[in-house]
Amino acid sequence: MNRINELEQIRPVETADAPVIAAIYNWYIVHSRCTFEEQQVSDAGMGRRIAAAGASMPWLVLEEGGIVLGYAYASVWKARAAYDRSREVTVYLHHNATGKGRGRRLYQQLVDELGNTPIHSLIASIALPNAGSVALHESLGFEKVGQFSEIGFKFGEFVDVGYWQLNL
């Protein structure tokens, strides 16, 4: 567990966190192009996602005053054995909790934990434009490695997606 101050802590996810994590994520499904999911995730569905994570796919939450304000996690990049040492990573904060460095602290903790595993390469996909997410990733050492033009479609518009990579 990592304590930033007396009110904020970063800790491993617990099953009981599933409803608040689902609520944070569902806001982005409904209001943003950060995720291309279109159907909201149930609390049970989020619980299943959390339960499916293994030691090399940590999920972390950031709490402030006992309230979960964000989460970050690693997932399989691709299912082929050649990619076993790669992970896709992401971070989400409650939409009213952004802009205060919380996402950076939470994401840095995830990167640090993955650095203590056999994982070698982290991949982040960013629906563009998203200056805040690009700045966050680049501040942590991720480098842009590619971009697909109009590969996603949400809210009646085609969306470009960029890929950033960090080798540990």
Backbone hydrogen bonds in HBPLUS format (Angstrom, degrees):
<---DONOR---> <-ACCEPTOR-->    atom                        ^
c    i                          cat <-CA-CA->   ^        H-A-AA   ^      H-
h    n   atom  resd res      DA  || num        DHA   H-A  angle D-A-AA Bond
n    s   type  num  typ     dist DA aas  dist angle  dist       angle   num
A0002-ASN N   A0010-ILE O   2.94 MM   8  5.09 167.7  1.95 153.6 157.2     1
A0010-ILE N   A0002-ASN O   2.76 MM   8  5.09 161.2  1.79 153.7 160.4     2
A0004-ILE N   A0008-GLU O   3.26 MM   4  5.60 147.3  2.37 126.9 136.1     3
A0065-GLY N   A0007-LEU O   2.60 MM  58  4.78 155.8  1.65 138.3 142.5     4
A0009-GLN N   A0063-GLU O   2.89 MM  54  5.32 154.2  1.96 144.6 150.5     5
A0063-GLU N   A0009-GLN O   2.79 MM  54  5.32 168.0  1.81 165.3 168.2     6
A0011-ARG N   A0061-VAL O   2.99 MM  50  5.58 156.9  2.04 155.7 162.8     7
A0061-VAL N   A0011-ARG O   2.84 MM  50  5.58 162.6  1.87 164.7 170.8     8
A0013-VAL N   A0059-TRP O   3.07 MM  46  5.53 156.6  2.13 133.3 131.1     9
A0017-ASP N   A0014-GLU O   2.84 MM   3  5.40 159.7  1.88 117.9 124.9    10
A0018-ALA N   A0015-THR O   3.10 MM   3  5.73 168.7  2.12 120.9 124.5    11
A0021-ILE N   A0017-ASP O   3.01 MM   4  6.12 164.6  2.04 164.5 168.9    12
A0022-ALA N   A0018-ALA O   2.85 MM   4  5.94 160.3  1.89 153.7 159.3    13
A0023-ALA N   A0019-PRO O   3.00 MM   4  6.21 153.5  2.07 141.1 148.3    14
A0024-ILE N   A0020-VAL O   2.97 MM   4  6.23 159.1  2.02 147.9 152.8    15
A0025-TYR N   A0021-ILE O   2.94 MM   4  6.14 172.8  1.94 155.8 157.7    16
A0026-ASN N   A0022-ALA O   2.75 MM   4  5.80 160.9  1.78 152.2 158.2    17
A0027-TRP N   A0023-ALA O   3.25 MM   4  6.38 146.4  2.37 142.0 148.2    18
A0028-TYR N   A0025-TYR O   2.95 MM   3  5.31 119.3  2.33 105.4 119.6    19
A0029-ILE N   A0025-TYR O   3.05 MM   4  6.46 148.6  2.15 147.3 157.2    20
A0030-VAL N   A0026-ASN O   3.06 MM   4  6.24 160.2  2.10 149.9 153.3    21
A0031-HIS N   A0027-TRP O   2.85 MM   4  5.91 155.5  1.91 150.6 158.2    22
A0032-SER N   A0028-TYR O   2.97 MM   4  4.89 141.2  2.13 134.9 135.1    23
A0046-MET N   A0042-SER O   2.91 MM   4  6.21 157.0  1.96 151.9 157.4    24
A0047-GLY N   A0043-ASP O   2.90 MM   4  6.14 151.5  1.98 143.1 152.0    25
A0048-ARG N   A0044-ALA O   2.92 MM   4  6.25 145.7  2.04 145.7 154.3    26
A0049-ARG N   A0045-GLY O   3.12 MM   4  6.45 151.9  2.20 143.3 150.5    27
A0050-ILE N   A0046-MET O   2.98 MM   4  6.27 161.3  2.02 154.9 159.3    28
A0051-ALA N   A0047-GLY O   2.93 MM   4  6.11 161.2  1.97 146.7 152.2    29
A0052-ALA N   A0048-ARG O   3.05 MM   4  6.16 137.3  2.24 141.5 151.5    30
A0053-ALA N   A0050-ILE O   3.15 MM   3  5.58 159.6  2.19 111.6 117.9    31
A0057-MET N   A0054-GLY O   2.92 MM   3  5.11 157.7  1.97 114.9 117.6    32
A0074-ALA N   A0058-PRO O   3.06 MM  16  5.77 142.3  2.21 151.1 162.4    33
A0060-LEU N   A0072-ALA O   2.83 MM  12  5.35 165.6  1.85 162.4 166.7    34
A0072-ALA N   A0060-LEU O   2.96 MM  12  5.35 152.5  2.04 143.6 149.6    35
A0062-LEU N   A0070-GLY O   2.93 MM   8  5.22 159.1  1.97 135.6 138.1    36
A0069-LEU N   A0062-LEU O   2.79 MM   7  5.78 164.4  1.82 164.2 168.9    37
A0064-GLU N   A0067-ILE O   2.86 MM   3  5.26 154.2  1.92 138.7 144.2    38
A0067-ILE N   A0064-GLU O   3.11 MM   3  5.26 164.2  2.13 108.8 113.7    39
A0094-HIS N   A0069-LEU O   2.63 MM  25  5.28 162.8  1.66 159.8 157.2    40
A0071-TYR N   A0092-TYR O   2.82 MM  21  5.53 155.9  1.88 160.1 168.3    41
A0092-TYR N   A0071-TYR O   2.83 MM  21  5.53 164.4  1.85 169.0 174.1    42
A0073-TYR N   A0090-THR O   3.04 MM  17  5.77 152.3  2.12 150.6 158.4    43
A0090-THR N   A0073-TYR O   3.10 MM  17  5.77 147.8  2.20 157.4 166.4    44
A0075-SER N   A0088-GLU O   2.78 MM  13  5.22 152.9  1.86 151.6 160.3    45
A0088-GLU N   A0075-SER O   2.86 MM  13  5.22 158.4  1.91 145.6 150.5    46
A0083-TYR N   A0080-ARG O   2.98 MM   3  5.71 160.7  2.02 121.7 127.6    47
A0084-ASP N   A0081-ALA O   3.05 MM   3  5.26 164.6  2.07 120.3 119.6    48
A0086-SER N   A0083-TYR O   2.93 MM   3  5.28 150.5  2.02 128.1 125.7    49
A0120-HIS N   A0085-ARG O   2.71 MM  35  5.37 165.0  1.73 140.9 145.1    50
A0121-SER N   A0085-ARG O   3.14 MM  36  6.55 163.7  2.17 151.6 156.5    51
A0087-ARG N   A0121-SER O   2.94 MM  34  6.46 150.6  2.03 158.6 168.2    52
A0123-ILE N   A0087-ARG O   2.84 MM  36  6.17 154.2  1.91 153.3 159.2    53
A0089-VAL N   A0123-ILE O   2.91 MM  34  6.12 155.7  1.97 156.6 161.2    54
A0097-ALA N   A0094-HIS O   2.77 MM   3  5.24 166.8  1.79 127.1 130.0    55
A0105-ARG N   A0101-GLY O   3.07 MM   4  6.30 165.0  2.09 153.2 156.8    56
A0106-LEU N   A0102-ARG O   2.90 MM   4  6.09 166.2  1.92 157.6 161.5    57
A0107-TYR N   A0103-GLY O   2.87 MM   4  5.90 164.8  1.89 147.5 152.4    58
A0108-GLN N   A0104-ARG O   2.82 MM   4  5.89 157.5  1.87 148.5 155.0    59
A0109-GLN N   A0105-ARG O   3.10 MM   4  6.28 153.1  2.18 141.4 148.0    60
A0110-LEU N   A0106-LEU O   3.14 MM   4  6.51 151.5  2.23 144.2 151.8    61
A0111-VAL N   A0107-TYR O   2.92 MM   4  6.26 163.4  1.95 154.5 158.5    62
A0112-ASP N   A0108-GLN O   2.84 MM   4  6.05 162.0  1.87 151.8 157.0    63
A0113-GLU N   A0109-GLN O   2.93 MM   4  6.16 159.0  1.98 148.3 153.5    64
A0114-LEU N   A0110-LEU O   2.95 MM   4  6.21 160.3  1.99 153.6 159.0    65
A0115-GLY N   A0111-VAL O   2.93 MM   4  6.12 137.1  2.12 142.9 155.2    66
A0115-GLY N   A0112-ASP O   3.15 MM   3  4.99 125.5  2.46  90.6 105.0    67
A0116-ASN N   A0113-GLU O   3.09 MM   3  5.41 157.1  2.14 106.8 114.0    68
A0117-THR N   A0114-LEU O   3.12 MM   3  5.31 151.6  2.20 116.1 115.4    69
A0168-LEU N   A0120-HIS O   2.67 MM  48  5.13 163.5  1.70 152.4 158.2    70
A0122-LEU N   A0166-LEU O   2.79 MM  44  5.09 161.5  1.82 145.3 151.8    71
A0166-LEU N   A0122-LEU O   2.90 MM  44  5.09 152.0  1.98 142.7 149.2    72
A0124-ALA N   A0164-TRP O   2.83 MM  40  5.13 159.5  1.87 153.2 156.5    73
A0164-TRP N   A0124-ALA O   2.86 MM  40  5.13 163.0  1.89 153.4 159.2    74
A0126-ILE N   A0162-GLY O   2.84 MM  36  5.22 162.2  1.87 152.2 157.0    75
A0162-GLY N   A0126-ILE O   2.89 MM  36  5.22 163.8  1.92 152.2 150.2    76
A0128-LEU N   A0160-ASP O   2.88 MM  32  5.35 173.0  1.89 144.0 146.1    77
A0134-VAL N   A0130-ASN O   3.03 MM   4  6.28 166.3  2.05 160.5 165.0    78
A0135-ALA N   A0131-ALA O   2.92 MM   4  6.03 164.9  1.94 149.0 153.3    79
A0136-LEU N   A0132-GLY O   2.97 MM   4  6.17 156.5  2.02 145.0 151.7    80
A0137-HIS N   A0133-SER O   2.98 MM   4  6.19 175.2  1.99 156.7 157.0    81
A0138-GLU N   A0134-VAL O   2.95 MM   4  6.11 168.4  1.97 156.2 159.8    82
A0139-SER N   A0135-ALA O   2.91 MM   4  5.96 144.5  2.04 143.5 152.7    83
A0140-LEU N   A0137-HIS O   3.09 MM   3  5.28 141.7  2.24 101.2 112.2    84
A0142-PHE N   A0137-HIS O   3.02 MM   5  5.28 154.1  2.09 149.0 140.7    85
A0141-GLY N   A0138-GLU O   3.13 MM   3  5.01 162.0  2.17 100.7 105.6    86
A0143-GLU N   A0165-GLN O   2.88 MM  22  5.37 159.7  1.92 141.6 144.8    87
A0165-GLN N   A0143-GLU O   2.86 MM  22  5.37 157.1  1.91 141.6 144.9    88
A0145-VAL N   A0163-TYR O   2.81 MM  18  5.74 169.8  1.82 155.0 157.8    89
A0163-TYR N   A0146-GLY O   2.84 MM  17  5.27 161.9  1.87 147.0 146.1    90
A0148-PHE N   A0161-VAL O   2.80 MM  13  5.32 165.5  1.82 157.6 158.7    91
A0161-VAL N   A0148-PHE O   3.00 MM  13  5.32 156.9  2.06 147.1 154.6    92
A0151-ILE N   A0159-VAL O   3.03 MM   8  6.05 113.9  2.48 139.6 143.1    93
A0152-GLY N   A0159-VAL O   3.02 MM   7  4.79 173.8  2.02 150.7 149.2    94
A0159-VAL N   A0152-GLY O   2.75 MM   7  4.79 154.3  1.81 130.5 132.4    95
A0154-LYS N   A0157-GLU O   2.99 MM   3  5.54 150.1  2.08 159.7 160.1    96
A0157-GLU N   A0154-LYS O   3.12 MM   3  5.54 157.6  2.18 111.9 118.5    97
